[in-house]
Amino acid sequence: MANEIIITYETRYNATREIAEKIGEVLAESGLGADVLSIDQISALGHYKVIILGSAVFTGNWSEKAAKFLETNEKVLSEKMVWLFSSGPLGEGSVEEDSKGWRFPEKLQPIADRIAPRDIALFHGKIDKDKLSLMHKFMIKVAKVPVGDFRRWEEINAWAKDIAETLKKEGFGQG
Ligand SMILES: Cc1cc2nc3c(=O)[nH]c(=O)nc-3n(C[C@H](O)[C@H](O)[C@H](O)COP(=O)(O)O)c2cc1C
C-alpha cells in the first residue's frame, strides 16, 4: 500500500534533508511508513493524509520554493494533517536566543494560520563554510554568525516521536 505520510523538504546544503530523513526514521521505528522526498520530487499531494513540510531559513525566510509550495498547496494542505518545521538558527544557545525570537516567516504566517498545522517547529541548523556559495560565504562573514552543525538530534527525535504518537492515536500504522 502506498504511504499515507509524506515528509517533504526544501534544502540548499542538505541540513534540512537530513532532518527530514531523521523524522522519517523515527516514524518508521513506530511502524509508520513515510515517503521522504524533496519538494522537487513530488507532483501531487492528493493521496497523502499527513504532510510534514520543512524548509531551510535564509535571511528570515523560507526558501523560495518552499514558500511557493505552501502558497500553491494551501487548499489541499488545509484538508490534511500538517506539521511544519524550519531549520535555521546557528549557535549553542536556546533556539529562541539563537533565532532572536524568530519563529516562522512573517509573510507565510497568514497561510499557516489558514492551514492550521498541528505544530510549527524551529530547529537549529548547520552550515559548512566550504560548501557555501561565494555570496553566502560573504553574507555569513559580514553577519558574523557561528559556523558549524548546531542541530540537536534529541529535540528532532522528540518532535518526531510526538508526531508518531499523535498519528498512532488517530489510527495510523494499524496495518
Ligand atoms: C546566507 C545565509 C543566511 C542565513 N540566514 C538565516 C536566517 O535568517 N535565520 C536562520 O535561522 N538561519 C539562517 N541561516 C542558516 C541556515 O538556514 C541553516 O544553516 C540551515 O540549516 C541550512 O539548511 P540547508 O542545509 O538545508 O540548506 C542562513 C545561512 C546562510 C548561509
The ligand as a Tripos MOL2 file, in Angstrom:
@<TRIPOS>MOLECULE
LIG
   31    33     1     0     0
SMALL
NO_CHARGES

@<TRIPOS>ATOM
      1 C1         23.4490   33.3760    3.7750 C.3       1 LIG1
      2 C2         22.7590   32.6610    4.8760 C.ar      1 LIG1
      3 C3         21.7150   33.2790    5.5540 C.ar      1 LIG1
      4 C4         21.0650   32.6230    6.6080 C.ar      1 LIG1
      5 N1         20.0490   33.2500    7.2350 N.ar      1 LIG1
      6 C5         19.4300   32.6410    8.2760 C.ar      1 LIG1
      7 C6         18.3680   33.2890    8.9600 C.ar      1 LIG1
      8 O1         17.9530   34.4010    8.6540 O.2       1 LIG1
      9 N2         17.8000   32.6270   10.0010 N.ar      1 LIG1
     10 C7         18.2150   31.3940   10.3990 C.ar      1 LIG1
     11 O2         17.6750   30.8700   11.3630 O.2       1 LIG1
     12 N3         19.2060   30.7380    9.7370 N.ar      1 LIG1
     13 C8         19.8190   31.3280    8.6930 C.ar      1 LIG1
     14 N4         20.8240   30.6790    8.0210 N.ar      1 LIG1
     15 C9         21.2400   29.3510    8.4570 C.3       1 LIG1
     16 C10        20.7010   28.2330    7.5490 C.3       1 LIG1
     17 O3         19.3980   28.3310    7.2260 O.3       1 LIG1
     18 C11        20.8990   26.8870    8.2270 C.3       1 LIG1
     19 O4         22.2080   26.6590    8.3430 O.3       1 LIG1
     20 C12        20.1670   25.7250    7.5730 C.3       1 LIG1
     21 O5         20.2680   24.6060    8.4340 O.3       1 LIG1
     22 C13        20.6700   25.3590    6.1940 C.3       1 LIG1
     23 O6         19.8360   24.3580    5.6800 O.3       1 LIG1
     24 P1         20.1510   23.5130    4.3810 P.3       1 LIG1
     25 O7         21.4860   22.8500    4.6020 O.co2     1 LIG1
     26 O8         19.0420   22.5190    4.3450 O.co2     1 LIG1
     27 O9         20.1550   24.4190    3.2140 O.co2     1 LIG1
     28 C14        21.4760   31.3190    6.9770 C.ar      1 LIG1
     29 C15        22.5220   30.6970    6.2920 C.ar      1 LIG1
     30 C16        23.1660   31.3470    5.2470 C.ar      1 LIG1
     31 C17        24.2800   30.6540    4.5420 C.3       1 LIG1
@<TRIPOS>BOND
     1     1     2 1
     2     2     3 ar
     3     2    30 ar
     4     3     4 ar
     5     4     5 ar
     6     4    28 ar
     7     5     6 ar
     8     6     7 ar
     9     6    13 1
    10     7     8 2
    11     7     9 ar
    12     9    10 ar
    13    10    11 2
    14    10    12 ar
    15    12    13 ar
    16    13    14 ar
    17    14    15 1
    18    14    28 ar
    19    15    16 1
    20    16    17 1
    21    16    18 1
    22    18    19 1
    23    18    20 1
    24    20    21 1
    25    20    22 1
    26    22    23 1
    27    23    24 1
    28    24    25 2
    29    24    26 1
    30    24    27 1
    31    28    29 ar
    32    29    30 ar
    33    30    31 1
@<TRIPOS>SUBSTRUCTURE
     1 LIG1         1 GROUP 0 **** ****
